Amino acid sequence: MPERRDVGPEELLDVAKDEDRARSLHRTLRSLSTGPDPKLREMATSVLRGDITAQEAFTDREYSAALFSGAAEVRRAGEARSDREAREAGERFADWQQERKAEDERERAEQDTPGHSAAKRPESPFRHR
């Protein structure tokens, strides 16, 4: 059995293709690893531990079904909201994007600093309030 380890964003470059996307994918996996869907938690935790690669996770039939099921649920929720709710969600998303941009800039600045700690990531604007 392989030794458990913490997979970093640099190990996701094979599927993410560039450093910004790799960092974003890594954050998404961290979020999914503590999320409400048990299949997505299992998948994300397995990738982050190095038990499976991201490529294996994204091509696995069960994990793909869980990912697509979540996307369909988000689409249905978006279609059901009022204009006011859509505007408010858009404003929260814009604020969240600014926070993510600031986080990305901090991570880039810290990337070459030995012993740096991970910054607290902004909470997704799509979490239930």
The 8 nearest C-alpha neighbors of each residue, nearest first, counted from 0:
[[1, 2, 3, 50, 49, 51, 4, 48],
 [2, 0, 3, 50, 49, 4, 48, 51],
 [1, 3, 4, 0, 49, 50, 48, 5],
 [4, 2, 48, 1, 49, 50, 5, 0],
 [3, 5, 48, 49, 6, 2, 47, 50],
 [4, 6, 48, 47, 7, 49, 3, 46],
 [7, 5, 47, 49, 48, 4, 10, 8],
 [6, 8, 9, 10, 5, 25, 11, 47],
 [7, 9, 21, 22, 11, 10, 25, 6],
 [10, 8, 11, 7, 12, 21, 18, 22],
 [9, 11, 8, 12, 7, 6, 13, 21],
 [12, 10, 8, 9, 21, 13, 14, 15],
 [11, 13, 15, 16, 14, 10, 21, 9],
 [12, 14, 11, 16, 15, 10, 54, 53],
 [13, 15, 12, 16, 11, 54, 53, 21],
 [14, 16, 12, 21, 20, 17, 13, 11],
 [15, 17, 12, 14, 13, 20, 18, 21],
 [18, 16, 20, 19, 15, 12, 21, 13],
 [17, 19, 21, 20, 22, 12, 9, 16],
 [20, 18, 22, 21, 17, 23, 103, 15],
 [21, 19, 23, 15, 22, 18, 17, 24],
 [20, 22, 18, 15, 24, 8, 23, 19],
 [23, 21, 25, 8, 19, 20, 24, 18],
 [22, 24, 20, 26, 21, 25, 27, 19],
 [23, 25, 27, 21, 26, 22, 20, 28],
 [24, 26, 22, 28, 23, 27, 8, 21],
 [27, 25, 29, 23, 24, 28, 30, 22],
 [28, 26, 24, 30, 25, 29, 31, 23],
 [27, 29, 43, 31, 25, 30, 26, 32],
 [30, 28, 26, 32, 27, 31, 25, 43],
 [29, 31, 27, 28, 32, 33, 26, 34],
 [30, 32, 34, 28, 33, 40, 29, 43],
 [33, 31, 40, 43, 29, 44, 30, 34],
 [34, 32, 31, 30, 40, 35, 29, 44],
 [35, 33, 31, 32, 36, 30, 40, 39],
 [34, 36, 37, 33, 40, 31, 39, 32],
 [35, 37, 39, 38, 34, 40, 31, 65],
 [36, 38, 40, 39, 41, 35, 34, 42],
 [39, 37, 41, 40, 36, 42, 65, 62],
 [38, 40, 42, 41, 36, 37, 43, 31],
 [41, 39, 32, 37, 43, 31, 38, 42],
 [40, 42, 38, 44, 39, 43, 45, 37],
 [41, 43, 39, 45, 40, 44, 38, 46],
 [44, 42, 32, 28, 46, 40, 45, 41],
 [43, 45, 47, 32, 41, 46, 42, 40],
 [44, 46, 50, 42, 48, 43, 47, 51],
 [45, 47, 49, 51, 43, 48, 44, 52],
 [46, 48, 6, 44, 49, 45, 5, 43],
 [49, 47, 5, 4, 45, 46, 50, 3],
 [48, 50, 46, 51, 47, 6, 4, 45],
 [49, 51, 45, 48, 46, 52, 3, 1],
 [52, 50, 46, 49, 45, 55, 53, 56],
 [51, 53, 55, 54, 46, 56, 49, 50],
 [52, 54, 56, 55, 46, 57, 51, 11],
 [53, 55, 57, 52, 56, 58, 14, 13],
 [56, 54, 52, 58, 53, 57, 59, 51],
 [57, 55, 53, 59, 54, 58, 52, 62],
 [56, 58, 54, 55, 59, 63, 53, 62],
 [57, 59, 55, 56, 54, 60, 63, 62],
 [60, 58, 56, 62, 57, 61, 63, 55],
 [59, 61, 63, 62, 64, 58, 57, 56],
 [62, 60, 64, 63, 59, 65, 38, 66],
 [61, 63, 65, 64, 59, 60, 66, 56],
 [64, 62, 66, 60, 65, 61, 57, 59],
 [63, 65, 61, 67, 62, 66, 68, 60],
 [66, 64, 68, 62, 63, 67, 69, 61],
 [67, 65, 63, 69, 64, 68, 62, 70],
 [68, 66, 70, 64, 69, 65, 63, 71],
 [69, 67, 65, 71, 70, 66, 64, 72],
 [70, 68, 72, 66, 67, 71, 65, 73],
 [69, 71, 67, 73, 72, 68, 74, 66],
 [72, 70, 74, 68, 73, 69, 67, 75],
 [71, 73, 69, 75, 70, 74, 76, 68],
 [74, 72, 70, 76, 71, 75, 77, 69],
 [73, 75, 71, 77, 72, 76, 78, 70],
 [76, 74, 78, 72, 77, 73, 71, 79],
 [77, 75, 73, 79, 78, 74, 72, 80],
 [78, 76, 74, 75, 79, 80, 73, 85],
 [77, 79, 75, 76, 80, 74, 81, 73],
 [80, 78, 76, 77, 75, 81, 74, 85],
 [81, 79, 77, 78, 84, 85, 76, 82],
 [80, 82, 84, 83, 85, 79, 78, 86],
 [83, 81, 85, 84, 86, 80, 87, 79],
 [84, 82, 86, 85, 81, 87, 80, 88],
 [83, 85, 87, 81, 82, 86, 80, 88],
 [84, 86, 82, 88, 83, 87, 89, 81],
 [87, 85, 89, 83, 88, 84, 82, 90],
 [88, 86, 84, 90, 89, 85, 83, 91],
 [87, 89, 85, 91, 90, 86, 92, 84],
 [90, 88, 86, 92, 87, 91, 85, 93],
 [89, 91, 87, 93, 92, 88, 86, 94],
 [92, 90, 88, 94, 93, 89, 124, 95],
 [91, 93, 95, 89, 90, 94, 124, 88],
 [94, 92, 96, 90, 95, 91, 89, 97],
 [95, 93, 91, 97, 92, 96, 90, 98],
 [94, 96, 92, 98, 97, 93, 91, 99],
 [97, 95, 99, 93, 98, 94, 92, 100],
 [98, 96, 100, 94, 95, 99, 101, 93],
 [97, 99, 95, 101, 96, 100, 102, 121],
 [100, 98, 102, 96, 101, 97, 103, 95],
 [99, 101, 97, 103, 102, 98, 96, 104],
 [102, 100, 104, 98, 99, 103, 105, 97],
 [101, 103, 99, 105, 104, 100, 106, 98],
 [104, 102, 106, 100, 105, 101, 99, 107],
 [103, 105, 101, 107, 102, 106, 108, 100],
 [106, 104, 102, 108, 103, 107, 109, 101],
 [107, 105, 109, 103, 108, 104, 110, 102],
 [106, 108, 110, 104, 105, 109, 103, 111],
 [107, 109, 105, 106, 110, 104, 111, 112],
 [110, 108, 106, 112, 107, 111, 105, 115],
 [111, 109, 107, 112, 108, 106, 115, 113],
 [110, 112, 109, 113, 108, 107, 115, 114],
 [111, 113, 109, 110, 115, 114, 108, 116],
 [114, 112, 115, 111, 110, 109, 116, 108],
 [115, 113, 112, 116, 111, 109, 110, 117],
 [116, 114, 113, 112, 109, 117, 110, 111],
 [117, 115, 118, 114, 109, 113, 119, 112],
 [116, 118, 119, 115, 106, 120, 109, 105],
 [117, 119, 120, 116, 102, 106, 105, 115],
 [120, 118, 117, 121, 102, 122, 116, 99],
 [119, 121, 118, 122, 102, 99, 26, 98],
 [122, 120, 98, 123, 119, 99, 95, 102],
 [121, 123, 120, 124, 95, 126, 125, 119],
 [122, 124, 125, 126, 121, 95, 92, 120],
 [125, 123, 126, 91, 92, 95, 122, 88],
 [124, 126, 123, 127, 88, 92, 91, 128],
 [125, 127, 124, 123, 128, 122, 34, 35],
 [128, 126, 125, 124, 123, 122, 88, 35],
 [127, 126, 125, 124, 123, 122, 88, 91]]
